[in-house]
């Protein structure tokens, strides 16, 4: 039997709570007129950036993620390494690697892994990532900036051996005051203990620059399964921030709280982005 509210009900609850916080953020003053420095890292939030890496540079990202699971041992995931290499103005290829103990499908980052175990034992796994990110549209009035990401995660160690495909479509708008609102829908064809099933992950994030180097954001995202032996809905409320130490080096922190019994009680994600 499902342990949580239906996906739409959980989504409405999360959006109502996030809306209150968005209203408070909207009262923040905009930074003085200055060029906002941004790398467009995908690890900065669950919702990926709509930007691709510009020609002439390479972007490397990494994170350490801690997830306080409610009924299982905690998850540690690192380095969530991702290197993004432009091959055209509108297209980048991406490669990465990760190690995780007790992943359980991750649920709070862009990394993906096995479903995990439900017997209280620690589960170890590692994987490699490969794929591409393509710009689809550029912002023009009501037309949003958008992109499409296609990735595969192949295990190199663990209980599972099959490659997991992931498709993500993200879109967003940037205001004249430099605020950005982005949304995404992510689809995963996931491997579980009793076969393959579908995972969907809608998300929305509001990003607000506090200065030309410091940005804060607030986000709602959820993951729900379709066709799993035990259907789950895992919505999260998640604020975060990042700071540009230099024009090419970003550090960031995001935290979040689960809103159903399926979702982890808490997570933290500390990471970096380096353009070179």
PAGUGU-75024 format. One record per residue (C-alpha): x, y, z. Coordinates in Angstrom, 3 decimals, padded with zeros to 6 digits, always signed. Layout:
% PAGUGU-75024
PT       east      north         up
PT          X          Y          Z
...
This chain:
% PAGUGU-75024
PT       east      north         up
PT   +000.000   +000.000   +000.000
PT   +001.262   +003.544   -000.652
PT   +002.606   +005.171   +002.481
PT   +002.020   +008.776   +001.468
PT   -000.534   +011.160   +000.000
PT   -001.178   +011.022   -003.757
PT   +001.387   +012.983   -005.801
PT   -000.947   +015.875   -006.679
PT   -002.032   +016.358   -003.077
PT   +001.561   +016.351   -001.848
PT   +002.518   +018.789   -004.605
PT   -000.266   +021.210   -003.632
PT   +000.813   +021.103   +000.012
PT   +004.424   +021.789   -000.880
PT   +003.585   +024.614   -003.264
PT   +001.432   +026.342   -000.634
PT   +004.286   +026.252   +001.893
PT   +006.850   +027.343   -000.678
PT   +004.628   +030.226   -001.818
PT   +004.715   +031.769   +001.657
PT   +008.504   +031.729   +001.658
PT   +008.635   +033.071   -001.892
PT   +006.576   +036.029   -000.746
PT   +009.134   +036.846   +001.929
PT   +011.989   +036.585   -000.563
PT   +010.160   +038.903   -002.918
PT   +010.501   +041.663   -000.314
PT   +014.304   +041.519   -000.578
PT   +015.841   +044.535   -002.328
PT   +017.508   +043.953   -005.686
PT   +021.289   +044.359   -005.852
PT   +022.717   +047.602   -007.126
PT   +023.216   +047.839   -010.862
PT   +026.202   +045.571   -011.481
PT   +026.996   +042.594   -013.607
PT   +025.755   +039.433   -011.913
PT   +028.414   +036.714   -011.996
PT   +026.971   +033.238   -012.531
PT   +028.338   +029.924   -013.722
PT   +025.013   +028.188   -014.330
PT   +025.936   +025.085   -012.339
PT   +023.445   +022.232   -012.331
PT   +024.338   +021.180   -008.766
PT   +023.198   +024.506   -007.298
PT   +019.615   +023.203   -006.968
PT   +017.585   +020.106   -007.776
PT   +016.258   +022.060   -010.760
PT   +019.124   +022.271   -013.263
PT   +020.245   +025.538   -014.804
PT   +018.770   +026.292   -018.214
PT   +022.201   +027.539   -019.383
PT   +024.794   +025.543   -021.297
PT   +028.536   +026.038   -020.852
PT   +029.848   +028.748   -023.217
PT   +032.484   +027.942   -025.798
PT   +036.086   +028.252   -024.668
PT   +035.567   +026.996   -021.109
PT   +034.897   +023.792   -019.181
PT   +032.747   +023.587   -016.037
PT   +033.433   +021.033   -013.300
PT   +031.018   +020.547   -010.397
PT   +031.010   +018.410   -007.281
PT   +029.112   +017.906   -004.018
PT   +028.978   +016.074   -000.738
PT   +025.388   +015.123   +000.097
PT   +024.099   +013.840   +003.431
PT   +020.545   +012.464   +003.616
PT   +018.874   +011.673   +006.948
PT   +016.546   +008.839   +005.929
PT   +013.610   +008.191   +008.231
PT   +013.544   +004.388   +008.388
PT   +016.940   +003.386   +006.978
PT   +020.577   +004.299   +007.672
PT   +021.651   +007.735   +006.401
PT   +022.977   +008.298   +002.890
PT   +026.393   +009.767   +002.056
PT   +026.967   +010.640   -001.600
PT   +030.189   +012.094   -003.018
PT   +031.885   +013.560   -005.001
PT   +028.933   +013.757   -007.461
PT   +031.576   +014.860   -009.945
PT   +030.300   +016.343   -013.205
PT   +032.412   +017.824   -016.006
PT   +030.574   +019.759   -018.727
PT   +032.351   +020.396   -022.044
PT   +030.878   +022.596   -024.813
PT   +030.989   +021.247   -028.354
PT   +028.795   +023.977   -029.903
PT   +027.126   +027.214   -028.799
PT   +023.989   +025.250   -027.973
PT   +025.376   +021.838   -026.980
PT   +027.575   +020.380   -024.254
PT   +028.661   +016.836   -023.421
PT   +028.952   +015.768   -019.793
PT   +030.789   +013.070   -017.891
PT   +030.827   +012.258   -014.206
PT   +031.356   +009.748   -011.437
PT   +029.990   +009.147   -007.954
PT   +030.191   +006.921   -004.884
PT   +027.367   +006.424   -002.421
PT   +026.512   +004.402   +000.643
PT   +022.856   +003.528   +001.172
PT   +021.657   +005.496   -001.843
PT   +018.063   +004.337   -002.084
PT   +017.504   +006.206   -005.340
PT   +019.052   +009.441   -003.975
PT   +015.909   +011.602   -004.573
PT   +017.456   +014.989   -003.645
PT   +020.173   +015.584   -006.276
PT   +020.753   +015.135   -009.984
PT   +022.708   +011.921   -009.322
PT   +020.899   +008.617   -009.745
PT   +021.460   +005.159   -008.323
PT   +019.917   +001.896   -007.262
PT   +016.779   +001.566   -005.173
PT   +018.764   +000.402   -002.166
PT   +017.761   -002.150   +000.466
PT   +014.943   -002.222   +002.975
PT   +016.515   -004.507   +005.604
PT   +018.551   -001.907   +007.493
PT   +021.908   -002.981   +006.043
PT   +024.289   -000.487   +004.412
PT   +024.340   -000.564   +000.632
PT   +027.430   +000.632   -001.272
PT   +027.550   +001.604   -004.927
PT   +029.526   +003.620   -007.460
PT   +028.590   +004.770   -010.948
PT   +029.681   +006.750   -013.975
PT   +027.575   +009.312   -015.813
PT   +027.583   +010.380   -019.453
PT   +025.243   +012.413   -021.608
PT   +024.548   +015.773   -023.181
PT   +022.718   +019.036   -022.545
PT   +021.219   +021.005   -025.430
PT   +019.748   +024.501   -025.495
PT   +016.229   +024.389   -026.956
PT   +014.999   +028.002   -026.837
PT   +016.375   +031.387   -025.773
PT   +014.310   +033.806   -023.727
PT   +012.343   +036.224   -025.882
PT   +009.399   +037.897   -024.182
PT   +007.149   +035.124   -022.888
PT   +009.237   +032.478   -024.626
PT   +011.450   +030.933   -021.911
PT   +015.066   +029.913   -021.913
PT   +014.949   +026.111   -022.038
PT   +017.148   +023.060   -022.374
PT   +016.989   +019.287   -022.664
PT   +019.327   +016.920   -020.774
PT   +019.790   +013.247   -021.584
PT   +022.006   +011.139   -019.325
PT   +022.852   +007.570   -018.501
PT   +024.092   +006.293   -015.134
PT   +026.012   +003.012   -015.338
PT   +026.895   +001.192   -012.071
PT   +030.520   +000.169   -011.575
PT   +029.913   -001.437   -008.170
PT   +026.809   -002.414   -006.212
PT   +023.704   -004.593   -006.250
PT   +022.524   -003.380   -009.653
PT   +024.247   -003.597   -013.033
PT   +021.954   -001.975   -015.589
PT   +022.310   +001.522   -017.042
PT   +019.586   +003.915   -015.872
PT   +018.410   +006.472   -018.483
PT   +017.328   +009.945   -017.346
PT   +015.650   +012.689   -019.397
PT   +015.136   +016.244   -018.098
PT   +013.467   +019.287   -019.627
PT   +014.044   +022.621   -017.882
PT   +012.752   +026.099   -018.663
PT   +012.833   +029.488   -017.006
PT   +012.656   +033.250   -017.219
PT   +015.054   +035.945   -016.017
PT   +013.640   +039.322   -014.990
PT   +015.169   +042.741   -015.566
PT   +015.948   +042.774   -011.827
PT   +018.061   +039.596   -012.359
PT   +015.585   +037.292   -010.572
PT   +015.251   +033.933   -012.245
PT   +012.463   +031.393   -011.936
PT   +013.167   +027.935   -013.345
PT   +011.125   +024.750   -013.480
PT   +011.873   +021.248   -014.691
PT   +010.401   +017.815   -015.185
PT   +012.668   +014.804   -014.860
PT   +011.941   +011.233   -015.936
PT   +013.907   +008.177   -014.758
PT   +013.435   +004.588   -015.868
PT   +014.694   +003.050   -012.645
PT   +015.756   -000.438   -011.665
PT   +014.366   -001.839   -008.422
PT   +014.455   -005.041   -006.404
PT   +011.381   -006.367   -008.228
PT   +011.969   -004.971   -011.716
PT   +011.888   -001.685   -013.578
PT   +009.567   +001.224   -012.810
PT   +009.050   +004.905   -013.665
PT   +010.079   +007.911   -011.567
PT   +008.878   +011.447   -012.241
PT   +010.364   +014.529   -010.567
PT   +008.780   +017.972   -011.086
PT   +010.517   +020.973   -009.530
PT   +010.433   +024.779   -009.375
PT   +012.999   +027.216   -007.982
PT   +013.207   +030.984   -007.497
PT   +016.772   +032.357   -007.629
PT   +017.453   +035.851   -006.286
PT   +020.812   +037.680   -006.372
PT   +021.601   +039.412   -003.091
PT   +024.800   +040.940   -004.526
PT   +026.700   +040.479   -007.774
PT   +028.458   +037.454   -006.187
PT   +025.905   +036.070   -003.715
PT   +022.663   +034.348   -004.671
PT   +019.904   +032.744   -002.592
PT   +017.141   +030.461   -003.767
PT   +014.075   +028.611   -002.553
PT   +012.823   +025.438   -004.192
PT   +010.086   +022.853   -004.161
PT   +010.654   +019.468   -005.764
PT   +009.108   +016.035   -005.566
PT   +009.786   +012.525   -006.787
PT   +006.985   +010.006   -007.261
PT   +006.982   +006.507   -008.663
PT   +004.668   +004.843   -011.154
PT   +004.669   +001.077   -011.470
PT   +006.824   +000.351   -008.413
PT   +005.958   -002.482   -006.043
PT   +005.531   +000.093   -003.250
PT   +004.552   +003.465   -004.716
PT   +006.186   +006.474   -003.065
PT   +005.837   +010.258   -003.119
PT   +008.772   +012.263   -001.758
PT   +008.279   +016.055   -001.819
PT   +010.862   +018.461   -000.370
PT   +011.058   +022.129   +000.612
PT   +014.605   +023.394   +000.085
PT   +016.323   +026.788   +000.499
PT   +019.916   +027.285   -000.622
PT   +022.650   +029.740   -001.487
PT   +025.903   +030.062   -003.394
PT   +028.775   +032.549   -003.367
PT   +031.322   +033.357   -006.076
PT   +034.779   +033.308   -004.469
PT   +036.224   +034.375   -007.830
PT   +034.742   +034.940   -011.264
PT   +035.337   +031.228   -011.959
PT   +034.871   +029.498   -008.579
PT   +031.544   +029.008   -006.809
PT   +030.740   +027.388   -003.478
PT   +027.203   +026.568   -002.426
PT   +024.996   +024.987   +000.211
PT   +021.436   +023.754   -000.014
PT   +019.366   +022.023   +002.654
PT   +015.898   +020.538   +002.637
PT   +013.156   +018.872   +004.634
PT   +010.913   +016.039   +003.496
PT   +007.172   +016.605   +003.605
PT   +005.869   +013.022   +003.711
PT   +006.925   +009.797   +005.448
PT   +008.384   +008.591   +002.149
PT   +010.724   +011.572   +001.969
PT   +013.913   +011.810   +004.007
PT   +013.588   +013.928   +007.132
PT   +016.473   +016.224   +006.151
PT   +019.311   +016.592   +003.647
PT   +022.283   +018.878   +003.102
PT   +024.294   +019.391   -000.080
PT   +027.596   +021.314   +000.012
PT   +029.444   +021.723   -003.257
PT   +031.412   +023.768   -005.752
PT   +031.556   +024.802   -009.384
PT   +034.826   +025.614   -011.161
PT   +035.047   +027.099   -014.633
PT   +038.383   +026.650   -016.372
